[in-house]
Amino acid sequence: MCQMIFFMDIDGTLKLSGLPLSRKMHEALRHLKKQGHAIIFCTGRTLLEIPDRWRHDGAIACFGHQIIYHDRILYQHPLTKGQDDHMHPLFGFGWSRVYTGVKQMNRYPIYKAVYWKRGWHVRYPDGMDKGKGIDWLSEALGHPFDLSIGIGNSLADLAMWRAVNIKVAVGHRCEALNHQADICLERRHLAGFLKGVKQDATYFDNWRRTRDWPGDGQKPSCARRSCNNS
């Protein structure tokens, strides 16, 4: 039996921005849990932006600046108070609520500040990324998993991939990402791909070797190491 831990980006990977998590994706995540594997969301969202019903084992949120595992806080690093006053942030995400205005935001820990300056901008704390967050979590847990899988869709996920064994690219819209991926999937195939995971690591080895779509026997258009950026 191979116990795995899945680090998953949310927006653009598990779902499109602005849309809910699909029924098929919920079923795929439940399947992974039934197989005894761990699911950690690894995202730029803050914990406040991740619905409780989505959480399975924990999250590396806010690009590594908020880390929880089974509702236990392992790490938190907010923005330095006052450092963004000149940007006039409109609102900021705290641990349990959203704060508005600079004065209010300077009274509480803020992990993500949103402001307007010729367009919307987001400010995160400095010092962490998804990969460093995975390293922190692994050290805290004592490296209990046999295999780690990172699933993402953008350059921000390259840091996550540095800290995992198997790299899965979703959506094939980022050519630089796909060139470094072990497995490349169209987003519509991700739920089926996850439902095929059991407790044997050769599932991934066989998929990479044959490059066939394991869900229904059909080979998707991006089932190759380097995908077209379309």
C-alpha positions in Angstrom: 0.0 0.0 0.0 1.3 3.4 -1.0 -0.1 6.3 1.0 -0.1 9.5 -1.1 -0.5 13.2 -0.4 -2.1 15.4 -3.1 -1.2 19.1 -3.2 -3.8 20.8 -5.4 -4.2 24.3 -6.7 -7.9 25.4 -6.8 -8.7 28.2 -9.4 -7.9 27.1 -12.9 -7.1 23.6 -11.8 -9.9 22.0 -9.8 -12.3 24.5 -11.2 -12.6 27.6 -13.3 -12.5 31.0 -11.5 -16.0 32.1 -10.5 -17.6 28.7 -10.8 -18.3 26.2 -8.0 -16.5 22.9 -7.6 -18.3 20.4 -9.8 -20.1 17.3 -8.6 -17.6 15.1 -10.5 -14.7 16.8 -8.7 -16.3 16.4 -5.3 -16.7 12.7 -6.1 -13.1 12.4 -7.2 -11.8 14.0 -4.0 -14.0 11.7 -1.9 -12.6 8.7 -3.8 -9.0 9.8 -2.9 -10.0 9.9 0.7 -11.6 6.5 0.6 -8.3 5.1 -0.7 -6.5 6.5 2.3 -4.8 9.4 0.6 -4.4 13.0 1.9 -5.6 16.1 0.1 -4.1 19.5 0.8 -5.2 22.6 -1.1 -2.2 24.6 -2.2 -3.5 28.0 -3.3 -3.2 31.7 -3.4 -6.6 31.9 -1.7 -6.6 32.7 2.0 -8.2 30.2 4.4 -11.2 32.5 4.5 -11.8 32.0 0.8 -11.8 28.2 1.0 -15.2 26.8 2.0 -15.2 24.5 4.9 -17.0 21.8 3.0 -14.1 21.7 0.5 -11.4 21.0 3.1 -10.3 17.5 3.5 -7.0 17.3 5.4 -5.8 20.9 5.3 -4.5 23.7 3.2 -1.4 25.7 2.3 -3.1 29.0 1.7 -2.1 32.4 0.7 1.0 31.1 -1.1 2.3 29.4 2.0 1.6 32.1 4.6 -1.3 30.2 6.2 -0.9 26.4 6.8 -3.4 24.2 8.6 -3.6 20.4 8.9 -6.8 18.8 10.3 -7.9 22.2 11.6 -4.6 22.6 13.5 -2.7 25.9 12.7 0.9 25.0 11.8 2.1 28.3 10.4 0.8 31.9 9.9 2.6 35.0 8.6 0.5 38.1 8.0 1.5 41.3 6.2 3.6 43.7 8.2 1.2 46.4 9.6 1.5 49.7 7.8 3.6 48.5 4.9 0.8 49.0 2.4 -0.7 52.3 3.7 0.6 54.2 0.6 -1.4 51.8 -1.6 -4.6 52.5 0.2 -5.9 49.0 0.2 -9.7 48.7 0.1 -10.0 45.5 2.0 -8.0 42.7 3.4 -8.5 39.1 4.4 -7.8 38.3 8.0 -7.9 34.8 9.6 -11.7 34.7 10.1 -13.2 37.8 8.5 -12.7 40.5 5.9 -11.6 44.0 7.1 -12.1 47.3 5.2 -10.1 50.5 5.3 -6.4 51.1 6.2 -7.1 51.9 9.9 -9.1 48.8 10.5 -6.7 46.6 8.6 -3.8 47.9 10.7 -5.5 46.7 13.9 -5.7 43.0 12.8 -3.4 40.5 11.1 -4.0 40.7 7.3 -2.8 37.9 5.0 -4.0 39.4 1.7 -4.6 43.0 0.8 -6.6 44.1 -2.2 -6.3 47.6 -3.6 -7.1 49.6 -6.8 -4.4 51.4 -8.8 -5.3 51.6 -12.4 -6.7 48.1 -12.0 -7.1 45.6 -9.2 -3.9 44.5 -7.4 -3.3 42.0 -4.6 -0.6 42.1 -2.0 0.7 39.1 -0.1 3.3 38.8 2.6 6.9 38.2 1.6 9.1 35.2 2.3 7.0 32.1 1.4 5.7 30.3 -1.7 3.8 27.1 -2.3 6.9 24.9 -2.3 8.2 26.4 1.0 4.8 25.8 2.5 5.0 22.1 1.5 8.4 21.8 3.0 7.1 23.4 6.2 4.1 21.0 6.4 6.3 18.0 5.6 8.7 18.8 8.4 5.9 19.4 10.9 4.3 16.0 10.0 7.5 14.1 9.9 7.3 13.1 6.3 4.6 10.4 6.8 3.6 9.9 3.1 5.2 7.6 0.5 4.4 9.7 -2.5 3.5 13.4 -3.1 1.7 14.7 -6.2 1.4 18.3 -7.1 -1.4 19.4 -9.4 -1.5 22.9 -10.9 -2.1 25.1 -14.0 0.2 28.2 -13.7 3.7 29.4 -13.2 2.9 29.9 -9.5 2.7 26.1 -9.2 6.4 25.6 -10.3 7.3 26.4 -6.7 4.9 23.6 -5.5 6.4 21.2 -8.0 9.9 21.7 -6.5 8.7 20.0 -3.4 6.7 17.0 -4.8 7.5 13.7 -6.5 5.0 13.8 -9.4 4.0 17.0 -11.3 0.7 17.2 -13.0 -0.2 20.1 -15.3 -3.9 20.9 -16.0 -5.3 22.9 -18.8 -2.2 23.0 -21.1 -2.3 26.8 -21.4 1.1 27.4 -19.9 3.8 26.0 -22.1 6.6 26.6 -19.6 4.7 24.6 -17.0 3.8 21.8 -19.4 7.5 21.3 -20.4 8.3 20.5 -16.8 5.3 18.3 -16.1 5.4 14.6 -15.7 1.7 14.3 -16.7 -0.4 16.8 -18.7 -4.1 16.7 -18.6 -7.0 18.6 -20.1 -9.1 20.0 -17.2 -12.1 17.9 -18.2 -10.1 14.7 -17.7 -8.8 15.6 -14.2 -11.7 14.2 -12.2 -11.5 10.9 -14.1 -7.8 10.8 -13.6 -8.1 11.2 -9.9 -10.9 8.5 -9.7 -8.4 6.0 -11.2 -6.0 6.4 -8.3 -5.8 3.4 -6.0 -3.0 2.6 -3.6 -0.4 1.6 -6.1 2.2 4.1 -7.4 2.6 2.3 -10.7 -0.7 4.0 -11.7 1.4 7.1 -12.4 4.4 5.2 -13.8 2.2 3.3 -16.3 0.4 6.5 -17.3 3.6 8.3 -18.0 5.0 5.3 -19.9 2.1 4.6 -22.1 0.8 8.2 -22.2 -2.7 6.8 -22.6 -5.7 8.3 -20.9 -6.4 5.8 -18.1 -10.0 6.7 -17.5 -11.8 5.6 -20.6 -9.0 4.3 -22.9 -9.0 7.4 -25.0 -5.9 9.5 -25.4 -6.6 13.2 -24.8 -5.0 15.7 -27.2 -2.6 16.9 -24.5 -1.5 13.5 -23.2 2.2 14.2 -23.9 5.1 15.8 -22.1 5.0 19.1 -24.1 1.6 20.5 -24.8 0.6 23.2 -27.3 -0.1 26.5 -25.6 -3.7 27.0 -26.9 
